Amino acid sequence: MSAKQLWELGEIYTSPLNLFLILLGVSYSRYENGSFFNGQVLLYILLILFFHIAVNVFNNYMDYLNASDEHEYKTKTNIIGRENLSLKTVRTTFIIFLAVATLLGVLLAWQTNWVLLVLGLIGFYIGLFYSAGPKPLNSLPIAETVTSLASGFFVPLVGAYLSDFIHTPLTIQFVGKSFIGLFADRLDDVQ
């Protein structure tokens, strides 16, 4: 598989959104606590990038497998059929990116605490079961709400927490304060 094919298969071009969300959380931590960046934030950035690519590869794979030939989606639209990619190569690519993301997640949780591991497991579940299984998340009416909340709030929240995890415990109060802090400007704009 070429780099150009991986670029499209993993939808790597959409990764800057994740970087922006992490930067939002880290910036909030800088504003609230005076802390900005550390090794754990760097690990988190790498984890999110690898997981993002793994999920996109998996979603393209599942879309390809579940598509009918009625509208030529498999052969004209989906990168796997259009570029005649080997399904074995696509699966291997998914497993490699997922394995690296998992190792980074375990390392990050080991360096911080078990609550972060739980949040990570929830994120992995949402990402992987968005398009998997007999009743995937994307077939439910709440799919976009769940994924938007997960990426739009939890990604910056973890970024904010990791910026100052030594001095700031991950508590309900921290989550509530972060929610208000991260979105207060948006609420002011609405009124």
Phi, psi and omega in degrees: 000134181278166178297324179295320178293318177297320178306316181278319181299316180271000182047048183298332180297346178267359182297329180304332177299316178297320178297320178297317180296320177294316178300323176301312179295318179294321178294321176299318179296322177298317180294315184281318190242351181081003179257150187231301190217143176206183181297327180292325177294319177298315176302318180296318177300313179296318178301311181297319180296313180295319180292320178302314179294317179301314181296318180293322175298314181298316180297319177295321178297311180294320177300319179295313182295323186268354183280147173268162179276003185303318184250017179060025179299316183297322187263335185250328187255307184292133183302326183295312180284320183296323182260006181053046179284142177291131179297327177296318178295319179296314178298317179297318178299314177302311183297319180297311181295321178293320180296317179296316178298319180295314179299317178296321179295317178295317178299317180295316178295322179296324180282341184245267179199173185290335180297321178295325176297318179296315177300320178296318178297320177297316178298317179297318180299311180298315181296316185280326183266012174297321182233014183250157174090172181292333178229076184293158181303323183290355176267357181263152180293341181266006187305308184291328177295315181296313182291325178294318178295316181298312182277323185283336179243313186290326178296310176293326179301312180294323175300317178295317180296314183294333179296333183217037186295336180291323184257345185239111178287151179274092183242172176299322179297318179296317180298313180297315179297321179294319180300313180294316181294318182288332186243003182298319179297324179293323179292323178295323180293328181289324184279000000 
